[in-house]
Amino acid sequence: MTTTVACAQLDLRVGDVAGNLAAAEEAIEAAAHAGARVVVLPELTNSGYVFETPAEARALAEPVDGPTVTAWSAAARRHGVTLVAGLCELDASGLVRNAAVIVDPTGTVRAVYRKAHLFGTEKDFFVPGDERPPVVDIEGLGRIGTMVCYDLEFPEWVRLAALAGADLLCAPVNWPLFPRPEGERPAEAVRVQADAAVNRMYVAACDRTGTERGVRWTGGSIITDPDGFPLAGATPTDGPTLLLAPCDLPRARDKKLGEHNDVFGDRRPELYG
């Protein structure tokens, strides 16, 4: 039995909390109506990304029991989906975090992850997390893990989620558009394909679209299978886009490469230290 996974690539605006929430709720509904059981939203969906000052980021940060996640939880429950979404979070200690939440179909927040690897000027606005990426077992679905954007570029971090049993790694991302040779796809998407292939698991990375305060986003959302091949999003797209892909999540538990090899069984950790 396959599970339809959706990435809802959105055009968000920094500071437009109400507009961003409306876009997210509309996308969740559209994904559910299209048959999705897992929906991934971009990084920092509630707040937007390109902050001018730390004070602006703090003003837009919300606790996990705040209005945005409360609304997301209601939407997940209403539509019977598992939701993974990026949040500008104000944690219980008053620290501002670049976070992601996993909300199950009952509307329960099952995990909160704080981005461990901060990119560019994010270090001016956020405190990095120091907890491993969570993996949550969703009844009747499979094991869902999450991390955020730049975390995907650290193979040892992605491997932790895979070793913890993730069938599907969901990553809210914001990929700025960088120059690349003509005809080439975004390097970030290529790395996602590599993450999937070397760990034999599904990966869904949900990007932004549009331009925010002079930063243009790649629109490179992608869903890959355990061989690393794109199931949806093989090339970047402009504008809001709903990617949908059927994923046979139990397939990710078979780490064999043919008759003679197993990507986990063939590891030699005693040599890696």
PLY file of the C-alpha trace (Angstrom):
ply
format ascii 1.0
element vertex 273
property float x
property float y
property float z
element edge 272
property int vertex1
property int vertex2
end_header
0.00 0.00 0.00
1.46 3.36 -0.98
1.25 6.63 0.92
0.86 9.88 -0.97
3.38 12.46 0.23
2.96 16.15 -0.61
5.33 19.10 -0.62
3.43 22.41 -0.63
5.84 24.94 -2.14
4.57 28.36 -1.03
5.15 32.04 -1.77
5.44 33.45 1.76
6.12 36.97 3.05
8.30 37.96 5.98
6.12 39.37 8.74
2.79 38.40 7.12
1.77 35.87 9.74
-1.92 35.88 8.81
-1.24 35.61 5.08
1.33 32.85 5.58
-1.09 30.89 7.77
-3.87 31.25 5.20
-1.55 29.99 2.43
-0.50 27.03 4.56
-4.06 26.06 5.46
-5.16 26.29 1.84
-2.23 24.09 0.78
-2.94 21.50 3.48
-6.56 21.29 2.34
-5.57 20.97 -1.33
-3.03 18.27 -0.54
-5.54 16.29 1.53
-8.15 16.53 -1.21
-5.54 15.19 -3.64
-5.07 12.16 -1.41
-1.98 13.15 0.57
-1.46 11.60 3.98
1.79 13.46 4.69
2.14 17.17 3.96
5.43 19.09 4.18
5.59 22.89 4.34
8.66 25.16 3.91
11.13 26.41 6.48
9.90 29.26 8.71
6.41 29.05 7.21
4.84 31.22 9.89
7.26 34.15 9.77
9.06 34.31 6.46
12.84 34.19 6.33
14.69 37.42 5.46
14.73 39.24 8.79
16.29 42.68 9.05
17.10 42.53 12.75
17.13 40.00 15.60
14.30 42.00 17.16
12.15 41.38 14.08
12.78 37.63 14.27
11.94 37.60 17.97
8.73 39.56 17.39
7.59 36.96 14.85
8.61 33.91 16.90
5.83 31.85 18.51
5.75 29.11 21.12
4.70 25.68 19.93
1.36 26.14 21.71
0.87 29.50 19.97
-1.68 30.41 17.30
0.15 29.06 14.23
0.85 25.53 15.44
-2.58 25.43 17.08
-4.11 26.20 13.67
-1.84 23.69 11.93
-2.87 21.03 14.46
-6.52 21.73 13.80
-5.92 21.47 10.04
-4.03 18.17 10.42
-6.89 16.76 12.52
-9.57 18.12 10.19
-7.98 16.60 7.10
-6.48 13.48 8.68
-2.90 14.21 7.60
0.53 14.16 9.18
2.05 17.62 8.88
5.72 18.62 8.95
6.25 22.38 8.92
8.93 24.97 9.62
8.38 27.34 12.54
10.08 30.47 13.86
9.85 29.32 17.46
10.15 31.07 20.80
11.10 28.21 23.08
10.31 27.81 26.77
13.61 29.44 27.71
12.91 32.52 25.59
15.35 31.50 22.84
14.49 32.04 19.17
14.80 28.84 17.15
14.54 27.78 13.54
12.35 24.78 14.21
10.18 22.11 12.60
7.18 20.34 14.07
5.66 16.95 13.31
1.90 16.91 13.88
0.02 13.63 13.59
-3.49 13.12 12.16
-5.07 13.56 15.61
-3.60 17.07 15.76
-1.03 16.10 18.37
2.42 17.67 18.12
4.63 14.59 18.22
8.03 16.25 17.84
9.72 19.63 17.85
13.12 19.82 16.18
15.47 22.83 16.34
17.80 23.30 13.37
21.32 22.27 14.42
23.28 23.67 11.48
22.60 27.36 10.90
23.23 28.81 7.44
24.63 32.24 6.62
23.22 35.05 8.75
20.85 32.71 10.59
23.42 32.78 13.38
22.41 36.41 13.98
18.80 35.43 14.64
18.64 31.90 16.00
20.17 29.69 18.65
21.07 26.29 17.14
19.54 23.11 18.47
21.61 20.28 19.90
19.15 17.38 19.81
19.28 14.63 17.21
16.65 14.65 14.46
13.48 13.00 15.77
11.83 9.99 14.17
8.14 9.48 14.98
6.13 6.32 14.35
2.76 7.33 12.90
0.22 4.55 13.33
-0.85 3.02 10.04
1.67 5.06 8.09
5.33 4.62 8.99
8.30 6.29 10.64
8.65 9.99 9.86
11.79 12.00 10.59
12.58 15.67 10.18
15.40 18.17 9.97
15.67 21.64 8.44
17.35 22.81 5.23
21.14 23.12 5.75
21.03 20.07 8.06
20.61 17.98 4.89
24.13 18.88 3.79
25.75 16.98 6.68
25.75 13.29 5.76
26.46 12.17 9.30
23.37 14.05 10.54
21.12 12.53 7.89
22.55 9.10 8.70
21.42 9.53 12.32
17.81 9.84 11.19
18.21 6.81 8.94
19.77 4.72 11.71
16.89 5.76 13.98
14.58 4.04 11.50
13.16 6.85 9.35
11.20 5.57 6.38
10.61 9.14 5.20
12.73 12.18 6.05
10.73 15.41 5.71
12.72 18.64 5.46
11.26 22.14 5.42
13.79 24.20 3.43
14.38 27.71 2.08
16.92 27.45 -0.75
18.16 30.82 -2.04
18.70 30.79 -5.79
22.42 30.46 -6.46
24.09 30.54 -9.90
24.54 27.16 -11.58
25.76 26.01 -14.97
23.19 26.07 -17.73
21.15 22.92 -17.80
22.11 21.85 -14.29
19.63 21.29 -11.49
20.08 22.87 -8.04
22.93 21.29 -6.11
20.69 21.21 -3.02
18.28 18.87 -4.81
21.15 16.67 -5.97
22.33 16.36 -2.37
18.81 15.34 -1.31
18.92 12.58 -3.91
22.26 11.45 -2.51
20.89 11.51 1.05
18.05 9.27 -0.05
20.21 6.84 -2.01
22.98 6.27 0.51
20.45 5.69 3.30
17.83 3.82 1.24
14.96 6.02 2.46
12.44 8.48 1.05
13.20 12.19 1.39
10.76 15.06 0.88
12.27 18.57 0.87
9.77 21.43 0.60
11.17 24.73 -0.69
9.95 28.32 -1.09
9.11 30.24 -4.25
9.06 33.92 -5.15
11.29 36.76 -3.93
11.53 38.16 -0.40
13.43 41.38 0.36
15.64 40.83 -2.66
16.26 37.13 -2.04
14.91 34.91 -4.81
14.04 31.35 -3.85
14.94 28.32 -5.94
11.55 26.61 -6.05
13.39 23.31 -5.89
11.02 21.14 -3.84
11.68 17.46 -4.43
10.48 14.03 -3.29
12.89 11.14 -3.85
12.67 7.38 -3.58
15.16 5.10 -1.75
17.24 4.78 -4.93
17.64 8.56 -4.98
15.49 9.10 -8.06
12.97 11.97 -8.08
9.35 10.94 -7.74
8.25 14.57 -8.05
10.03 17.86 -8.53
12.81 16.79 -10.87
13.22 20.42 -12.02
12.57 23.71 -10.18
9.26 25.49 -10.65
8.17 29.10 -10.30
5.16 29.91 -8.20
3.26 27.96 -5.57
3.30 24.28 -6.44
1.84 21.15 -4.88
4.08 18.14 -5.46
2.52 14.72 -4.91
4.27 11.36 -4.94
3.20 7.81 -4.04
5.67 6.33 -1.57
5.85 2.69 -0.49
7.24 3.57 2.94
7.97 -0.01 4.13
10.32 -0.32 1.16
12.72 1.98 3.01
13.28 -0.71 5.63
15.04 -2.95 3.12
18.63 -1.70 3.00
19.84 -4.33 0.56
21.56 -3.50 -2.71
20.97 -6.67 -4.62
22.03 -10.11 -3.45
25.39 -9.28 -1.94
25.24 -5.86 -0.29
23.38 -3.97 2.43
24.05 -0.26 2.97
23.71 -0.64 6.74
25.04 -4.17 7.11
28.20 -3.31 5.17
29.07 -0.34 7.36
32.34 -0.56 9.34
31.91 2.06 12.08
35.10 0.89 13.83
37.03 2.44 10.94
35.21 5.77 10.90
36.33 7.26 14.20
0 1
1 2
2 3
3 4
4 5
5 6
6 7
7 8
8 9
9 10
10 11
11 12
12 13
13 14
14 15
15 16
16 17
17 18
18 19
19 20
20 21
21 22
22 23
23 24
24 25
25 26
26 27
27 28
28 29
29 30
30 31
31 32
32 33
33 34
34 35
35 36
36 37
37 38
38 39
39 40
40 41
41 42
42 43
43 44
44 45
45 46
46 47
47 48
48 49
49 50
50 51
51 52
52 53
53 54
54 55
55 56
56 57
57 58
58 59
59 60
60 61
61 62
62 63
63 64
64 65
65 66
66 67
67 68
68 69
69 70
70 71
71 72
72 73
73 74
74 75
75 76
76 77
77 78
78 79
79 80
80 81
81 82
82 83
83 84
84 85
85 86
86 87
87 88
88 89
89 90
90 91
91 92
92 93
93 94
94 95
95 96
96 97
97 98
98 99
99 100
100 101
101 102
102 103
103 104
104 105
105 106
106 107
107 108
108 109
109 110
110 111
111 112
112 113
113 114
114 115
115 116
116 117
117 118
118 119
119 120
120 121
121 122
122 123
123 124
124 125
125 126
126 127
127 128
128 129
129 130
130 131
131 132
132 133
133 134
134 135
135 136
136 137
137 138
138 139
139 140
140 141
141 142
142 143
143 144
144 145
145 146
146 147
147 148
148 149
149 150
150 151
151 152
152 153
153 154
154 155
155 156
156 157
157 158
158 159
159 160
160 161
161 162
162 163
163 164
164 165
165 166
166 167
167 168
168 169
169 170
170 171
171 172
172 173
173 174
174 175
175 176
176 177
177 178
178 179
179 180
180 181
181 182
182 183
183 184
184 185
185 186
186 187
187 188
188 189
189 190
190 191
191 192
192 193
193 194
194 195
195 196
196 197
197 198
198 199
199 200
200 201
201 202
202 203
203 204
204 205
205 206
206 207
207 208
208 209
209 210
210 211
211 212
212 213
213 214
214 215
215 216
216 217
217 218
218 219
219 220
220 221
221 222
222 223
223 224
224 225
225 226
226 227
227 228
228 229
229 230
230 231
231 232
232 233
233 234
234 235
235 236
236 237
237 238
238 239
239 240
240 241
241 242
242 243
243 244
244 245
245 246
246 247
247 248
248 249
249 250
250 251
251 252
252 253
253 254
254 255
255 256
256 257
257 258
258 259
259 260
260 261
261 262
262 263
263 264
264 265
265 266
266 267
267 268
268 269
269 270
270 271
271 272
